Amino acid sequence: MKKFFLSAATILAFAIYIVHQRIEEPEKQLIITTPINQPNSSQSNPGNENQSLSSGYKNGSYTGDTVDAYYGNVQIETKIQDGKITDINFLDYPRDRRHSININSQAMPLLKTEAIQAQSANVDTISGATMTSEAFKQSLQSALDKAKI
């Protein structure tokens, strides 16, 4: 009987230690699965200034759908000017846990920058922020669908 209680106490102590480490441990650096410094089409072909105007997007601000990212919702707003994505704002994102705050504070600027460079929702998933990345892509795509001419 002593062995049973000793084993149970050891397992309980280990479980408490794991939970404590998850809460207190600083987050590891997020890793982008592929480089984001890819030139967009207007940079790689300087003689094609009108290409962005033929992107098929109307000028204005467009709000994407709210997408469940498991730990919370993601919703973005994109601004289109001269047929190009000029800005992306996060209207909603998971931010009620320290872990989510750490992940999203690193992932959101990367996703925003890459989407503006790519001029589409076709961006790389960020390792460590997979759910946020996928929800971002879906919300951005829905906003861009609303912006199509």
CNS distance restraints for C-alpha pairs under 8 A (distance, minus, plus):
assign (resid   1 and name CA) (resid   5 and name CA) 6.56 0.50 0.50
assign (resid   2 and name CA) (resid   6 and name CA) 6.04 0.50 0.50
assign (resid   3 and name CA) (resid   7 and name CA) 5.97 0.50 0.50
assign (resid   4 and name CA) (resid   8 and name CA) 6.13 0.50 0.50
assign (resid   5 and name CA) (resid   9 and name CA) 5.99 0.50 0.50
assign (resid   6 and name CA) (resid  10 and name CA) 6.17 0.50 0.50
assign (resid   7 and name CA) (resid  11 and name CA) 6.21 0.50 0.50
assign (resid   8 and name CA) (resid  12 and name CA) 6.09 0.50 0.50
assign (resid   9 and name CA) (resid  13 and name CA) 6.04 0.50 0.50
assign (resid  10 and name CA) (resid  14 and name CA) 6.16 0.50 0.50
assign (resid  11 and name CA) (resid  15 and name CA) 6.17 0.50 0.50
assign (resid  12 and name CA) (resid  16 and name CA) 6.22 0.50 0.50
assign (resid  13 and name CA) (resid  17 and name CA) 6.16 0.50 0.50
assign (resid  14 and name CA) (resid  18 and name CA) 6.24 0.50 0.50
assign (resid  15 and name CA) (resid  19 and name CA) 6.30 0.50 0.50
assign (resid  16 and name CA) (resid  20 and name CA) 6.09 0.50 0.50
assign (resid  17 and name CA) (resid  21 and name CA) 6.13 0.50 0.50
assign (resid  18 and name CA) (resid  22 and name CA) 6.25 0.50 0.50
assign (resid  19 and name CA) (resid  23 and name CA) 6.36 0.50 0.50
assign (resid  20 and name CA) (resid  24 and name CA) 6.04 0.50 0.50
assign (resid  21 and name CA) (resid  25 and name CA) 5.23 0.50 0.50
assign (resid  23 and name CA) (resid  98 and name CA) 7.59 0.50 0.50
assign (resid  23 and name CA) (resid  99 and name CA) 7.51 0.50 0.50
assign (resid  27 and name CA) (resid  99 and name CA) 7.21 0.50 0.50
assign (resid  27 and name CA) (resid 102 and name CA) 6.60 0.50 0.50
assign (resid  27 and name CA) (resid 103 and name CA) 7.46 0.50 0.50
assign (resid  30 and name CA) (resid 103 and name CA) 7.45 0.50 0.50
assign (resid  30 and name CA) (resid 106 and name CA) 7.13 0.50 0.50
assign (resid  30 and name CA) (resid 107 and name CA) 7.40 0.50 0.50
assign (resid  30 and name CA) (resid 126 and name CA) 6.91 0.50 0.50
assign (resid  30 and name CA) (resid 127 and name CA) 6.04 0.50 0.50
assign (resid  30 and name CA) (resid 128 and name CA) 5.65 0.50 0.50
assign (resid  30 and name CA) (resid 129 and name CA) 7.46 0.50 0.50
assign (resid  31 and name CA) (resid 126 and name CA) 6.10 0.50 0.50
assign (resid  31 and name CA) (resid 127 and name CA) 5.22 0.50 0.50
assign (resid  31 and name CA) (resid 128 and name CA) 7.08 0.50 0.50
assign (resid  32 and name CA) (resid  36 and name CA) 7.84 0.50 0.50
assign (resid  32 and name CA) (resid 124 and name CA) 7.24 0.50 0.50
assign (resid  32 and name CA) (resid 125 and name CA) 6.92 0.50 0.50
assign (resid  32 and name CA) (resid 126 and name CA) 4.69 0.50 0.50
assign (resid  32 and name CA) (resid 127 and name CA) 5.86 0.50 0.50
assign (resid  33 and name CA) (resid 124 and name CA) 6.60 0.50 0.50
assign (resid  33 and name CA) (resid 125 and name CA) 6.49 0.50 0.50
assign (resid  33 and name CA) (resid 126 and name CA) 6.01 0.50 0.50
assign (resid  33 and name CA) (resid 127 and name CA) 6.30 0.50 0.50
assign (resid  34 and name CA) (resid 124 and name CA) 6.58 0.50 0.50
assign (resid  36 and name CA) (resid 114 and name CA) 5.84 0.50 0.50
assign (resid  36 and name CA) (resid 124 and name CA) 7.68 0.50 0.50
assign (resid  37 and name CA) (resid 114 and name CA) 7.87 0.50 0.50
assign (resid  38 and name CA) (resid 117 and name CA) 7.58 0.50 0.50
assign (resid  38 and name CA) (resid 118 and name CA) 7.89 0.50 0.50
assign (resid  39 and name CA) (resid  43 and name CA) 5.80 0.50 0.50
assign (resid  39 and name CA) (resid  44 and name CA) 6.11 0.50 0.50
assign (resid  39 and name CA) (resid 117 and name CA) 6.93 0.50 0.50
assign (resid  39 and name CA) (resid 118 and name CA) 7.77 0.50 0.50
assign (resid  40 and name CA) (resid  44 and name CA) 6.39 0.50 0.50
assign (resid  40 and name CA) (resid 117 and name CA) 5.62 0.50 0.50
assign (resid  40 and name CA) (resid 118 and name CA) 5.54 0.50 0.50
assign (resid  40 and name CA) (resid 119 and name CA) 7.39 0.50 0.50
assign (resid  41 and name CA) (resid  45 and name CA) 6.13 0.50 0.50
assign (resid  42 and name CA) (resid  46 and name CA) 5.95 0.50 0.50
assign (resid  42 and name CA) (resid  48 and name CA) 6.16 0.50 0.50
assign (resid  42 and name CA) (resid  49 and name CA) 6.41 0.50 0.50
assign (resid  42 and name CA) (resid  51 and name CA) 6.96 0.50 0.50
assign (resid  42 and name CA) (resid  52 and name CA) 7.24 0.50 0.50
assign (resid  50 and name CA) (resid  54 and name CA) 6.62 0.50 0.50
assign (resid  51 and name CA) (resid  55 and name CA) 6.63 0.50 0.50
assign (resid  52 and name CA) (resid  82 and name CA) 7.33 0.50 0.50
assign (resid  52 and name CA) (resid  83 and name CA) 5.69 0.50 0.50
assign (resid  52 and name CA) (resid  84 and name CA) 5.82 0.50 0.50
assign (resid  53 and name CA) (resid  57 and name CA) 7.79 0.50 0.50
assign (resid  53 and name CA) (resid  82 and name CA) 5.94 0.50 0.50
assign (resid  53 and name CA) (resid  83 and name CA) 4.69 0.50 0.50
assign (resid  53 and name CA) (resid  84 and name CA) 7.11 0.50 0.50
assign (resid  54 and name CA) (resid  83 and name CA) 7.00 0.50 0.50
assign (resid  55 and name CA) (resid  83 and name CA) 5.99 0.50 0.50
assign (resid  55 and name CA) (resid  84 and name CA) 7.25 0.50 0.50
assign (resid  56 and name CA) (resid  83 and name CA) 6.67 0.50 0.50
assign (resid  56 and name CA) (resid 147 and name CA) 7.91 0.50 0.50
assign (resid  56 and name CA) (resid 148 and name CA) 5.32 0.50 0.50
assign (resid  56 and name CA) (resid 149 and name CA) 5.20 0.50 0.50
assign (resid  57 and name CA) (resid  80 and name CA) 7.07 0.50 0.50
assign (resid  57 and name CA) (resid  83 and name CA) 4.90 0.50 0.50
assign (resid  57 and name CA) (resid  84 and name CA) 7.05 0.50 0.50
assign (resid  57 and name CA) (resid 144 and name CA) 7.37 0.50 0.50
assign (resid  57 and name CA) (resid 147 and name CA) 5.03 0.50 0.50
assign (resid  57 and name CA) (resid 148 and name CA) 4.47 0.50 0.50
assign (resid  57 and name CA) (resid 149 and name CA) 5.56 0.50 0.50
assign (resid  58 and name CA) (resid  80 and name CA) 6.78 0.50 0.50
assign (resid  58 and name CA) (resid  81 and name CA) 7.73 0.50 0.50
assign (resid  58 and name CA) (resid  82 and name CA) 7.87 0.50 0.50
assign (resid  58 and name CA) (resid  83 and name CA) 5.96 0.50 0.50
assign (resid  58 and name CA) (resid 147 and name CA) 5.30 0.50 0.50
assign (resid  58 and name CA) (resid 148 and name CA) 6.13 0.50 0.50
assign (resid  58 and name CA) (resid 149 and name CA) 5.83 0.50 0.50
assign (resid  59 and name CA) (resid  79 and name CA) 7.45 0.50 0.50
assign (resid  59 and name CA) (resid  80 and name CA) 4.77 0.50 0.50
assign (resid  59 and name CA) (resid  81 and name CA) 4.89 0.50 0.50
assign (resid  59 and name CA) (resid  82 and name CA) 6.28 0.50 0.50
assign (resid  59 and name CA) (resid  83 and name CA) 6.09 0.50 0.50
assign (resid  59 and name CA) (resid 147 and name CA) 7.53 0.50 0.50
assign (resid  60 and name CA) (resid  79 and name CA) 5.74 0.50 0.50
assign (resid  60 and name CA) (resid  80 and name CA) 5.27 0.50 0.50
assign (resid  60 and name CA) (resid  81 and name CA) 6.70 0.50 0.50
assign (resid  60 and name CA) (resid 147 and name CA) 7.81 0.50 0.50
assign (resid  61 and name CA) (resid  77 and name CA) 6.68 0.50 0.50
assign (resid  61 and name CA) (resid  78 and name CA) 5.64 0.50 0.50
assign (resid  61 and name CA) (resid  79 and name CA) 4.40 0.50 0.50
assign (resid  61 and name CA) (resid  80 and name CA) 6.29 0.50 0.50
assign (resid  62 and name CA) (resid  77 and name CA) 5.50 0.50 0.50
assign (resid  62 and name CA) (resid  78 and name CA) 5.38 0.50 0.50
assign (resid  62 and name CA) (resid  79 and name CA) 6.45 0.50 0.50
assign (resid  62 and name CA) (resid 143 and name CA) 5.29 0.50 0.50
assign (resid  62 and name CA) (resid 144 and name CA) 7.34 0.50 0.50
assign (resid  62 and name CA) (resid 146 and name CA) 6.76 0.50 0.50
assign (resid  62 and name CA) (resid 147 and name CA) 6.58 0.50 0.50
assign (resid  63 and name CA) (resid  75 and name CA) 7.53 0.50 0.50
assign (resid  63 and name CA) (resid  76 and name CA) 6.00 0.50 0.50
assign (resid  63 and name CA) (resid  77 and name CA) 4.27 0.50 0.50
assign (resid  63 and name CA) (resid  78 and name CA) 6.50 0.50 0.50
assign (resid  63 and name CA) (resid 142 and name CA) 7.96 0.50 0.50
assign (resid  63 and name CA) (resid 143 and name CA) 5.28 0.50 0.50
assign (resid  64 and name CA) (resid  75 and name CA) 5.96 0.50 0.50
assign (resid  64 and name CA) (resid  76 and name CA) 5.45 0.50 0.50
assign (resid  64 and name CA) (resid  77 and name CA) 5.98 0.50 0.50
assign (resid  64 and name CA) (resid  78 and name CA) 7.86 0.50 0.50
assign (resid  64 and name CA) (resid 139 and name CA) 4.59 0.50 0.50
assign (resid  64 and name CA) (resid 140 and name CA) 5.65 0.50 0.50
assign (resid  64 and name CA) (resid 141 and name CA) 7.25 0.50 0.50
assign (resid  64 and name CA) (resid 142 and name CA) 5.02 0.50 0.50
assign (resid  64 and name CA) (resid 143 and name CA) 4.03 0.50 0.50
assign (resid  64 and name CA) (resid 144 and name CA) 7.73 0.50 0.50
assign (resid  65 and name CA) (resid  75 and name CA) 6.07 0.50 0.50
assign (resid  65 and name CA) (resid  76 and name CA) 7.68 0.50 0.50
assign (resid  65 and name CA) (resid 138 and name CA) 7.67 0.50 0.50
assign (resid  65 and name CA) (resid 139 and name CA) 5.01 0.50 0.50
assign (resid  65 and name CA) (resid 140 and name CA) 7.95 0.50 0.50
assign (resid  65 and name CA) (resid 142 and name CA) 5.98 0.50 0.50
assign (resid  65 and name CA) (resid 143 and name CA) 7.10 0.50 0.50
assign (resid  66 and name CA) (resid  73 and name CA) 6.23 0.50 0.50
assign (resid  66 and name CA) (resid  74 and name CA) 5.70 0.50 0.50
assign (resid  66 and name CA) (resid  75 and name CA) 4.63 0.50 0.50
assign (resid  66 and name CA) (resid  76 and name CA) 7.86 0.50 0.50
assign (resid  66 and name CA) (resid  92 and name CA) 7.99 0.50 0.50
assign (resid  66 and name CA) (resid 139 and name CA) 6.35 0.50 0.50
assign (resid  67 and name CA) (resid  73 and name CA) 5.41 0.50 0.50
assign (resid  67 and name CA) (resid  74 and name CA) 5.24 0.50 0.50
assign (resid  67 and name CA) (resid  75 and name CA) 6.37 0.50 0.50
assign (resid  67 and name CA) (resid 135 and name CA) 5.45 0.50 0.50
assign (resid  67 and name CA) (resid 136 and name CA) 7.81 0.50 0.50
assign (resid  67 and name CA) (resid 138 and name CA) 7.01 0.50 0.50
assign (resid  67 and name CA) (resid 139 and name CA) 6.25 0.50 0.50
assign (resid  68 and name CA) (resid  72 and name CA) 6.01 0.50 0.50
assign (resid  68 and name CA) (resid  73 and name CA) 4.47 0.50 0.50
assign (resid  68 and name CA) (resid  74 and name CA) 6.40 0.50 0.50
assign (resid  68 and name CA) (resid 135 and name CA) 6.62 0.50 0.50
assign (resid  69 and name CA) (resid  73 and name CA) 5.35 0.50 0.50
assign (resid  69 and name CA) (resid  74 and name CA) 6.42 0.50 0.50
assign (resid  69 and name CA) (resid  94 and name CA) 7.69 0.50 0.50
assign (resid  69 and name CA) (resid 131 and name CA) 5.11 0.50 0.50
assign (resid  69 and name CA) (resid 132 and name CA) 5.68 0.50 0.50
assign (resid  69 and name CA) (resid 134 and name CA) 7.65 0.50 0.50
assign (resid  69 and name CA) (resid 135 and name CA) 5.60 0.50 0.50
assign (resid  70 and name CA) (resid 131 and name CA) 6.92 0.50 0.50
assign (resid  71 and name CA) (resid  94 and name CA) 5.94 0.50 0.50
assign (resid  71 and name CA) (resid 100 and name CA) 7.63 0.50 0.50
assign (resid  72 and name CA) (resid  93 and name CA) 6.32 0.50 0.50
assign (resid  72 and name CA) (resid  94 and name CA) 4.46 0.50 0.50
assign (resid  72 and name CA) (resid  95 and name CA) 7.66 0.50 0.50
assign (resid  73 and name CA) (resid  92 and name CA) 6.27 0.50 0.50
assign (resid  73 and name CA) (resid  93 and name CA) 5.39 0.50 0.50
assign (resid  73 and name CA) (resid  94 and name CA) 6.07 0.50 0.50
assign (resid  73 and name CA) (resid 135 and name CA) 7.85 0.50 0.50
assign (resid  74 and name CA) (resid  90 and name CA) 7.38 0.50 0.50
assign (resid  74 and name CA) (resid  91 and name CA) 7.49 0.50 0.50
assign (resid  74 and name CA) (resid  92 and name CA) 5.05 0.50 0.50
assign (resid  74 and name CA) (resid  93 and name CA) 4.39 0.50 0.50
assign (resid  74 and name CA) (resid  94 and name CA) 6.97 0.50 0.50
assign (resid  74 and name CA) (resid 132 and name CA) 7.08 0.50 0.50
assign (resid  74 and name CA) (resid 135 and name CA) 5.93 0.50 0.50
assign (resid  74 and name CA) (resid 136 and name CA) 6.30 0.50 0.50
assign (resid  74 and name CA) (resid 139 and name CA) 7.15 0.50 0.50
assign (resid  75 and name CA) (resid  90 and name CA) 6.04 0.50 0.50
assign (resid  75 and name CA) (resid  91 and name CA) 5.40 0.50 0.50
assign (resid  75 and name CA) (resid  92 and name CA) 4.95 0.50 0.50
assign (resid  75 and name CA) (resid  93 and name CA) 6.68 0.50 0.50
assign (resid  75 and name CA) (resid 135 and name CA) 7.97 0.50 0.50
assign (resid  75 and name CA) (resid 136 and name CA) 7.13 0.50 0.50
assign (resid  75 and name CA) (resid 139 and name CA) 5.77 0.50 0.50
assign (resid  76 and name CA) (resid  88 and name CA) 6.72 0.50 0.50
assign (resid  76 and name CA) (resid  89 and name CA) 5.55 0.50 0.50
assign (resid  76 and name CA) (resid  90 and name CA) 4.48 0.50 0.50
assign (resid  76 and name CA) (resid  91 and name CA) 5.26 0.50 0.50
assign (resid  76 and name CA) (resid  92 and name CA) 6.93 0.50 0.50
assign (resid  76 and name CA) (resid 136 and name CA) 7.22 0.50 0.50
assign (resid  76 and name CA) (resid 139 and name CA) 6.09 0.50 0.50
assign (resid  76 and name CA) (resid 140 and name CA) 6.32 0.50 0.50
assign (resid  76 and name CA) (resid 143 and name CA) 7.82 0.50 0.50
assign (resid  77 and name CA) (resid  88 and name CA) 5.70 0.50 0.50
assign (resid  77 and name CA) (resid  89 and name CA) 5.18 0.50 0.50
assign (resid  77 and name CA) (resid  90 and name CA) 6.44 0.50 0.50
assign (resid  77 and name CA) (resid  91 and name CA) 6.66 0.50 0.50
assign (resid  77 and name CA) (resid 140 and name CA) 7.53 0.50 0.50
assign (resid  77 and name CA) (resid 143 and name CA) 7.03 0.50 0.50
assign (resid  78 and name CA) (resid  85 and name CA) 6.85 0.50 0.50
assign (resid  78 and name CA) (resid  86 and name CA) 7.62 0.50 0.50
assign (resid  78 and name CA) (resid  87 and name CA) 5.72 0.50 0.50
assign (resid  78 and name CA) (resid  88 and name CA) 4.40 0.50 0.50
assign (resid  78 and name CA) (resid  89 and name CA) 6.36 0.50 0.50
assign (resid  78 and name CA) (resid 140 and name CA) 7.32 0.50 0.50
assign (resid  78 and name CA) (resid 143 and name CA) 6.81 0.50 0.50
assign (resid  78 and name CA) (resid 144 and name CA) 7.85 0.50 0.50
assign (resid  79 and name CA) (resid  85 and name CA) 5.90 0.50 0.50
assign (resid  79 and name CA) (resid  86 and name CA) 5.71 0.50 0.50
assign (resid  79 and name CA) (resid  87 and name CA) 5.14 0.50 0.50
assign (resid  79 and name CA) (resid  88 and name CA) 6.34 0.50 0.50
assign (resid  80 and name CA) (resid  84 and name CA) 5.25 0.50 0.50
assign (resid  80 and name CA) (resid  85 and name CA) 4.62 0.50 0.50
assign (resid  80 and name CA) (resid  86 and name CA) 5.70 0.50 0.50
assign (resid  80 and name CA) (resid  87 and name CA) 7.36 0.50 0.50
assign (resid  80 and name CA) (resid 147 and name CA) 7.90 0.50 0.50
assign (resid  81 and name CA) (resid  85 and name CA) 6.56 0.50 0.50
assign (resid  81 and name CA) (resid  86 and name CA) 6.29 0.50 0.50
assign (resid  84 and name CA) (resid 119 and name CA) 6.76 0.50 0.50
assign (resid  85 and name CA) (resid 116 and name CA) 5.80 0.50 0.50
assign (resid  85 and name CA) (resid 119 and name CA) 5.89 0.50 0.50
assign (resid  85 and name CA) (resid 120 and name CA) 7.97 0.50 0.50
assign (resid  86 and name CA) (resid 116 and name CA) 6.53 0.50 0.50
assign (resid  87 and name CA) (resid 112 and name CA) 7.86 0.50 0.50
assign (resid  87 and name CA) (resid 116 and name CA) 7.07 0.50 0.50
assign (resid  88 and name CA) (resid 112 and name CA) 6.08 0.50 0.50
assign (resid  88 and name CA) (resid 116 and name CA) 7.84 0.50 0.50
assign (resid  89 and name CA) (resid 112 and name CA) 7.99 0.50 0.50
assign (resid  93 and name CA) (resid 104 and name CA) 7.84 0.50 0.50
assign (resid  93 and name CA) (resid 132 and name CA) 7.89 0.50 0.50
assign (resid  94 and name CA) (resid 100 and name CA) 5.87 0.50 0.50
assign (resid  94 and name CA) (resid 101 and name CA) 7.16 0.50 0.50
assign (resid  94 and name CA) (resid 104 and name CA) 7.52 0.50 0.50
assign (resid  95 and name CA) (resid 100 and name CA) 5.48 0.50 0.50
assign (resid  95 and name CA) (resid 101 and name CA) 5.03 0.50 0.50
assign (resid  95 and name CA) (resid 104 and name CA) 7.77 0.50 0.50
assign (resid  96 and name CA) (resid 100 and name CA) 6.96 0.50 0.50
assign (resid  96 and name CA) (resid 101 and name CA) 7.26 0.50 0.50
assign (resid  97 and name CA) (resid 101 and name CA) 6.25 0.50 0.50
assign (resid  98 and name CA) (resid 102 and name CA) 6.19 0.50 0.50
assign (resid  99 and name CA) (resid 103 and name CA) 6.27 0.50 0.50
assign (resid 100 and name CA) (resid 104 and name CA) 5.93 0.50 0.50
assign (resid 101 and name CA) (resid 105 and name CA) 5.85 0.50 0.50
assign (resid 102 and name CA) (resid 106 and name CA) 6.73 0.50 0.50
assign (resid 103 and name CA) (resid 107 and name CA) 6.07 0.50 0.50
assign (resid 103 and name CA) (resid 128 and name CA) 7.21 0.50 0.50
assign (resid 103 and name CA) (resid 129 and name CA) 6.31 0.50 0.50
assign (resid 104 and name CA) (resid 108 and name CA) 5.42 0.50 0.50
assign (resid 104 and name CA) (resid 129 and name CA) 7.34 0.50 0.50
assign (resid 104 and name CA) (resid 132 and name CA) 7.52 0.50 0.50
assign (resid 105 and name CA) (resid 109 and name CA) 7.31 0.50 0.50
assign (resid 106 and name CA) (resid 110 and name CA) 6.99 0.50 0.50
assign (resid 107 and name CA) (resid 111 and name CA) 6.14 0.50 0.50
assign (resid 107 and name CA) (resid 126 and name CA) 6.90 0.50 0.50
assign (resid 107 and name CA) (resid 129 and name CA) 6.57 0.50 0.50
assign (resid 107 and name CA) (resid 132 and name CA) 7.91 0.50 0.50
assign (resid 107 and name CA) (resid 133 and name CA) 7.76 0.50 0.50
assign (resid 108 and name CA) (resid 112 and name CA) 6.07 0.50 0.50
assign (resid 109 and name CA) (resid 113 and name CA) 6.07 0.50 0.50
assign (resid 110 and name CA) (resid 114 and name CA) 6.08 0.50 0.50
assign (resid 111 and name CA) (resid 115 and name CA) 6.07 0.50 0.50
assign (resid 111 and name CA) (resid 123 and name CA) 7.16 0.50 0.50
assign (resid 111 and name CA) (resid 124 and name CA) 7.97 0.50 0.50
assign (resid 111 and name CA) (resid 133 and name CA) 7.16 0.50 0.50
assign (resid 111 and name CA) (resid 136 and name CA) 7.75 0.50 0.50
assign (resid 112 and name CA) (resid 116 and name CA) 6.27 0.50 0.50
assign (resid 113 and name CA) (resid 117 and name CA) 6.20 0.50 0.50
assign (resid 114 and name CA) (resid 118 and name CA) 5.97 0.50 0.50
assign (resid 114 and name CA) (resid 123 and name CA) 6.29 0.50 0.50
assign (resid 114 and name CA) (resid 124 and name CA) 7.98 0.50 0.50
assign (resid 115 and name CA) (resid 119 and name CA) 5.62 0.50 0.50
assign (resid 115 and name CA) (resid 120 and name CA) 5.65 0.50 0.50
assign (resid 115 and name CA) (resid 121 and name CA) 5.89 0.50 0.50
assign (resid 115 and name CA) (resid 122 and name CA) 7.17 0.50 0.50
assign (resid 115 and name CA) (resid 123 and name CA) 6.01 0.50 0.50
assign (resid 116 and name CA) (resid 120 and name CA) 7.18 0.50 0.50
assign (resid 118 and name CA) (resid 122 and name CA) 7.13 0.50 0.50
assign (resid 118 and name CA) (resid 123 and name CA) 7.18 0.50 0.50
assign (resid 120 and name CA) (resid 141 and name CA) 7.54 0.50 0.50
assign (resid 120 and name CA) (resid 144 and name CA) 7.85 0.50 0.50
assign (resid 121 and name CA) (resid 137 and name CA) 5.17 0.50 0.50
assign (resid 121 and name CA) (resid 138 and name CA) 7.57 0.50 0.50
assign (resid 121 and name CA) (resid 140 and name CA) 5.78 0.50 0.50
assign (resid 121 and name CA) (resid 141 and name CA) 5.43 0.50 0.50
assign (resid 122 and name CA) (resid 137 and name CA) 6.98 0.50 0.50
assign (resid 123 and name CA) (resid 137 and name CA) 7.19 0.50 0.50
assign (resid 124 and name CA) (resid 133 and name CA) 7.86 0.50 0.50
assign (resid 125 and name CA) (resid 129 and name CA) 7.48 0.50 0.50
assign (resid 125 and name CA) (resid 130 and name CA) 5.93 0.50 0.50
assign (resid 125 and name CA) (resid 133 and name CA) 5.37 0.50 0.50
assign (resid 125 and name CA) (resid 134 and name CA) 6.94 0.50 0.50
assign (resid 126 and name CA) (resid 130 and name CA) 5.79 0.50 0.50
assign (resid 126 and name CA) (resid 133 and name CA) 6.28 0.50 0.50
assign (resid 129 and name CA) (resid 133 and name CA) 5.99 0.50 0.50
assign (resid 130 and name CA) (resid 134 and name CA) 6.15 0.50 0.50
assign (resid 131 and name CA) (resid 135 and name CA) 6.13 0.50 0.50
assign (resid 132 and name CA) (resid 136 and name CA) 5.94 0.50 0.50
assign (resid 133 and name CA) (resid 137 and name CA) 6.26 0.50 0.50
assign (resid 134 and name CA) (resid 138 and name CA) 6.35 0.50 0.50
assign (resid 135 and name CA) (resid 139 and name CA) 6.13 0.50 0.50
assign (resid 136 and name CA) (resid 140 and name CA) 5.96 0.50 0.50
assign (resid 137 and name CA) (resid 141 and name CA) 5.98 0.50 0.50
assign (resid 138 and name CA) (resid 142 and name CA) 6.27 0.50 0.50
assign (resid 139 and name CA) (resid 143 and name CA) 6.37 0.50 0.50
assign (resid 140 and name CA) (resid 144 and name CA) 6.16 0.50 0.50
assign (resid 141 and name CA) (resid 145 and name CA) 6.06 0.50 0.50
assign (resid 142 and name CA) (resid 146 and name CA) 6.44 0.50 0.50
assign (resid 143 and name CA) (resid 147 and name CA) 6.42 0.50 0.50
assign (resid 144 and name CA) (resid 148 and name CA) 6.31 0.50 0.50
